[in-house]
């Protein structure tokens, strides 16, 4: 009996030792790794395939469609939540606001762990500034305005052209010296008279004649700066046909035709 007892002791000792080693291996405080921290998604917005910043300019009335490009480092994005000016919407299609107005679009993302992005991604759209286009010079023909002046007796009459004027809204040469006209600045540079005298029977008494005034007119003792042309009425002159051609500083020209009846004293624009 003692003999068998001595033989079993080593075997029992081995069983105890093996059992101890297995218990140590099952200690989760030694062998299990630390649990991982779940990461929230990151919200991103694309415009025409390019990630957009916090501000952007657009053309008033332009339709803009934004697309989400949110990411999640440890899972997947399952939802994108849009807000336009604080109101939740189903998509991010907006119309660019008018000048001096703004429109803000924000995006939040949610991942498969139920986590939301820590920060919203927002972009504020403002209208592009309307370029200021300076007014363009307009070149329009001058006006050849002539009025009947004073008779100088039976031998002649003056016709007054002081109302000849340039009609441009913007003058090409605003600092240029002027010649005639009633507007400011006065940009008429030349007045040309073409005239023919007729007798009562319709025959030509004299003409055609041309007189160009390219400087101040002091004819007939009138003060410099007046625009007048004197016509004679002697030798049986019954009618005077004449035209007035005016040239302004832009080289625009205008011609007006007139007829003067000596018997009635009537000046008619033709």
C-alpha positions as CSV (number, residue, x, y, z in Angstrom):
1,X,0.0,0.0,0.0
2,X,2.8,2.5,0.8
3,X,4.5,1.5,-2.5
4,X,1.5,2.7,-4.6
5,X,1.1,5.9,-2.6
6,X,4.7,6.9,-3.4
7,X,4.1,6.3,-7.1
8,X,1.0,8.6,-7.3
9,X,2.5,11.6,-5.7
10,X,4.6,12.7,-8.7
11,X,1.6,12.4,-11.0
12,X,-0.7,14.4,-8.7
13,X,2.0,17.1,-8.5
14,X,2.1,17.3,-12.3
15,X,-1.6,17.7,-12.5
16,X,-1.6,20.5,-10.0
17,X,1.3,22.3,-11.9
18,X,-0.5,21.9,-15.2
19,X,-3.7,23.3,-13.7
20,X,-1.9,26.3,-12.4
21,X,-0.4,27.2,-15.7
22,X,-3.8,27.0,-17.5
23,X,-5.3,29.4,-14.9
24,X,-2.6,31.9,-15.5
25,X,-3.2,31.9,-19.3
26,X,-6.9,32.6,-18.7
27,X,-6.3,35.8,-16.8
28,X,-7.9,38.5,-19.1
29,X,-6.1,41.3,-17.2
30,X,-2.8,40.2,-18.7
31,X,-3.6,39.0,-22.2
32,X,-6.7,41.0,-23.6
33,X,-6.0,44.2,-25.6
34,X,-7.5,47.6,-24.6
35,X,-10.9,48.3,-26.4
36,X,-10.7,50.7,-29.4
37,X,-12.3,54.2,-29.2
38,X,-14.9,54.8,-32.0
39,X,-14.2,57.8,-34.2
40,X,-16.9,60.1,-35.5
41,X,-17.2,60.9,-39.2
42,X,-15.9,64.1,-40.8
43,X,-18.3,66.2,-42.9
44,X,-17.1,67.4,-46.3
45,X,-18.8,69.4,-49.1
46,X,-17.9,69.3,-52.8
47,X,-18.8,71.9,-55.5
48,X,-18.3,70.6,-59.0
49,X,-16.1,67.8,-57.6
50,X,-13.8,70.1,-55.6
51,X,-13.9,70.5,-51.8
52,X,-15.2,73.9,-51.0
53,X,-14.0,76.3,-48.3
54,X,-16.0,78.4,-45.8
55,X,-17.0,81.1,-48.2
56,X,-17.7,81.3,-51.9
57,X,-18.9,83.8,-54.5
58,X,-21.6,83.2,-57.1
59,X,-23.5,85.0,-59.8
60,X,-27.0,86.2,-58.7
61,X,-29.7,83.8,-59.9
62,X,-27.2,81.0,-60.6
63,X,-28.3,77.5,-59.5
64,X,-25.7,75.7,-57.3
65,X,-25.8,72.1,-56.3
66,X,-23.5,70.8,-53.5
67,X,-22.6,67.2,-53.0
68,X,-21.5,65.4,-49.8
69,X,-18.1,63.8,-49.5
70,X,-18.1,62.9,-45.8
71,X,-15.7,60.2,-44.5
72,X,-15.4,57.8,-41.5
73,X,-12.0,56.4,-40.5
74,X,-13.4,53.3,-38.7
75,X,-16.6,52.6,-40.6
76,X,-18.9,54.1,-43.1
77,X,-21.1,57.2,-43.5
78,X,-24.8,56.3,-43.6
79,X,-26.4,59.7,-43.6
80,X,-25.7,63.3,-44.5
81,X,-27.9,66.0,-43.0
82,X,-28.2,69.3,-44.9
83,X,-29.3,72.7,-43.5
84,X,-29.8,75.9,-45.5
85,X,-29.9,79.1,-43.4
86,X,-30.5,76.9,-40.3
87,X,-33.5,74.9,-41.8
88,X,-33.0,71.2,-42.5
89,X,-33.5,70.2,-46.1
90,X,-33.3,67.0,-48.2
91,X,-30.6,68.3,-50.6
92,X,-28.3,71.2,-51.1
93,X,-29.4,72.9,-54.3
94,X,-29.7,76.7,-53.9
95,X,-30.1,79.8,-56.0
96,X,-27.3,82.4,-55.6
97,X,-28.7,85.3,-53.6
98,X,-28.9,88.9,-54.9
99,X,-26.3,91.5,-54.3
100,X,-25.6,92.2,-50.6
101,X,-27.4,89.1,-49.4
102,X,-26.0,85.7,-48.2
103,X,-27.0,82.1,-48.1
104,X,-25.3,79.5,-45.8
105,X,-25.3,75.8,-46.4
106,X,-24.2,73.4,-43.6
107,X,-23.6,69.6,-43.6
108,X,-23.5,67.1,-40.7
109,X,-22.6,63.4,-41.2
110,X,-23.6,60.2,-39.3
111,X,-21.7,56.9,-39.4
112,X,-22.7,53.3,-38.9
113,X,-21.9,53.5,-35.2
114,X,-24.5,56.2,-34.7
115,X,-21.9,58.9,-34.2
116,X,-22.3,62.4,-35.7
117,X,-19.5,64.6,-37.0
118,X,-18.1,66.8,-34.3
119,X,-18.4,69.9,-36.4
120,X,-20.7,71.0,-39.2
121,X,-19.1,71.8,-42.5
122,X,-20.6,75.2,-43.6
123,X,-20.2,77.4,-46.6
124,X,-21.6,80.9,-47.0
125,X,-22.4,82.1,-50.5
126,X,-22.4,85.8,-51.4
127,X,-23.2,87.4,-54.7
128,X,-20.3,88.6,-56.8
129,X,-19.9,92.3,-56.8
130,X,-21.4,93.9,-59.9
131,X,-18.6,95.5,-61.9
132,X,-18.9,99.2,-62.3
133,X,-18.8,100.0,-66.0
134,X,-18.0,103.6,-66.6
135,X,-20.3,105.4,-69.1
136,X,-19.0,105.1,-72.6
137,X,-18.7,108.2,-74.7
138,X,-21.4,108.6,-77.3
139,X,-20.8,110.4,-80.5
140,X,-23.9,111.8,-82.1
141,X,-24.3,114.4,-84.9
142,X,-24.5,118.0,-83.9
143,X,-27.6,120.1,-84.5
144,X,-27.5,122.8,-87.2
145,X,-30.0,125.2,-85.9
146,X,-30.4,128.6,-87.7
147,X,-32.7,131.5,-86.9
148,X,-33.6,134.6,-88.8
149,X,-31.7,137.6,-87.4
150,X,-32.0,141.3,-87.9
151,X,-32.5,143.0,-91.2
152,X,-29.8,145.5,-92.0
153,X,-32.0,147.6,-94.3
154,X,-33.2,146.6,-97.7
155,X,-29.8,145.4,-98.7
156,X,-29.3,142.4,-96.5
157,X,-30.1,140.1,-93.5
158,X,-28.2,138.2,-90.9
159,X,-29.0,134.6,-90.0
160,X,-28.1,133.5,-86.5
161,X,-26.4,130.1,-85.9
162,X,-25.6,130.6,-82.2
163,X,-27.9,127.7,-81.3
164,X,-25.9,125.3,-83.3
165,X,-24.8,122.7,-80.7
166,X,-23.2,119.3,-80.1
167,X,-25.6,116.7,-78.8
168,X,-23.1,114.3,-77.3
169,X,-23.9,113.2,-73.7
170,X,-20.2,112.7,-73.0
171,X,-17.7,114.8,-74.8
172,X,-14.6,113.1,-76.1
173,X,-12.5,116.2,-75.6
174,X,-14.1,118.0,-72.6
175,X,-11.1,120.3,-72.1
176,X,-10.9,121.3,-75.8
177,X,-11.5,124.9,-76.8
178,X,-14.9,125.5,-78.3
179,X,-16.2,127.5,-81.2
180,X,-20.0,127.7,-81.2
181,X,-23.0,126.2,-79.5
182,X,-25.2,126.7,-76.4
183,X,-24.3,123.5,-74.5
184,X,-21.4,123.1,-72.1
185,X,-18.8,122.3,-73.1
186,X,-19.3,123.8,-76.5
187,X,-17.7,121.5,-79.0
188,X,-18.7,122.8,-82.4
189,X,-15.6,123.2,-84.5
190,X,-16.8,124.3,-87.9
191,X,-19.9,125.7,-89.5
192,X,-20.1,125.7,-93.3
193,X,-22.7,127.7,-95.3
194,X,-23.6,126.7,-98.9
195,X,-26.0,129.1,-100.5
196,X,-27.5,130.3,-103.8
197,X,-29.4,133.5,-104.5
198,X,-32.5,133.4,-106.8
199,X,-34.4,136.2,-108.5
200,X,-38.2,136.4,-108.7
201,X,-38.3,134.6,-112.0
202,X,-36.3,131.6,-110.5
203,X,-33.1,132.3,-112.2
204,X,-29.9,132.3,-110.2
205,X,-28.6,135.7,-109.2
206,X,-25.5,134.4,-107.6
207,X,-24.2,131.0,-106.5
208,X,-23.6,128.4,-105.4
209,X,-21.3,129.9,-102.8
210,X,-19.5,128.4,-99.8
211,X,-18.5,130.1,-96.6
212,X,-16.8,128.1,-93.8
213,X,-16.5,129.6,-90.4
214,X,-13.8,127.9,-88.5
215,X,-13.0,130.7,-86.1
216,X,-15.0,133.3,-84.2
217,X,-17.1,135.4,-86.5
218,X,-16.7,139.1,-86.2
219,X,-18.3,139.9,-89.6
220,X,-20.4,143.0,-89.9
221,X,-19.0,144.5,-86.7
222,X,-20.5,141.9,-84.5
223,X,-18.6,140.9,-81.4
224,X,-16.2,137.9,-81.6
225,X,-17.9,134.7,-80.6
226,X,-21.2,135.2,-82.4
227,X,-22.2,132.8,-85.1
228,X,-23.9,134.8,-87.9
229,X,-23.9,134.8,-91.7
230,X,-24.9,137.9,-93.7
231,X,-26.8,137.6,-97.0
232,X,-27.5,140.4,-99.4
233,X,-31.0,141.2,-100.7
234,X,-30.3,143.7,-103.4
235,X,-30.1,143.2,-107.2
236,X,-33.6,141.7,-107.2
237,X,-33.0,138.8,-104.9
238,X,-36.3,137.1,-104.0
239,X,-35.2,133.9,-102.4
240,X,-32.1,132.4,-100.8
241,X,-31.6,128.7,-100.6
242,X,-28.9,127.6,-98.2
243,X,-27.6,124.7,-96.1
244,X,-25.7,124.7,-92.9
245,X,-23.2,121.9,-92.2
246,X,-21.9,121.6,-88.6
247,X,-18.9,119.6,-87.5
248,X,-18.2,118.8,-83.9
249,X,-15.1,117.7,-82.0
250,X,-15.8,114.0,-82.7
251,X,-15.9,114.8,-86.4
252,X,-19.6,114.0,-86.5
253,X,-21.4,116.2,-89.0
254,X,-25.0,117.3,-89.7
255,X,-26.5,119.3,-92.5
256,X,-29.8,121.2,-92.4
257,X,-31.4,122.9,-95.4
258,X,-33.2,126.2,-95.3
259,X,-35.1,128.6,-97.6
260,X,-35.7,132.3,-97.1
261,X,-38.4,134.2,-98.9
262,X,-37.5,137.8,-99.1
263,X,-41.0,139.1,-99.9
264,X,-42.6,137.5,-96.8
265,X,-39.5,137.5,-94.6
266,X,-40.1,133.8,-93.9
267,X,-37.3,131.3,-93.0
268,X,-38.3,127.7,-93.6
269,X,-36.4,124.5,-92.7
270,X,-36.6,122.1,-95.6
